[in-house]
Amino acid sequence: MQKLASLLIAATGAPDDDNALAVGAALAAHSQALVRVQMLFPDPAADLVGWGAFSGVYIGPEVLEEIARAEQSSRADLTARRSEEHTSELQSH
């Protein structure tokens, strides 16, 4: 297998991020590459506002606030998982 300098793994906070990270780590170990994880966060509020404008549906501020809270929670969960994996990796070396 060709040696790679680095791999970029996209993480969104979804449950299947674990699979992407595991595959990336395995490929990196096999090819002696550096793994970089880019945390990607779609903006559901912007999508919802656009959809509402297109369809003529009013989107109340309480809906947008709930979306913002859910997005913050998702970011916090992903950051915590990333920190746990990093700590685990450091302890194994």
Secondary structure, 3 states (H helix, E strand, C coil): CCCCCEEEEEECCCCCHHHHHHHHHHHHHHHCCEEEEEECCCCHHHHHHHHHHHHCCCCCHHHHHHHHHHHHHHHHHHHHHHHHHHHHHHHHC
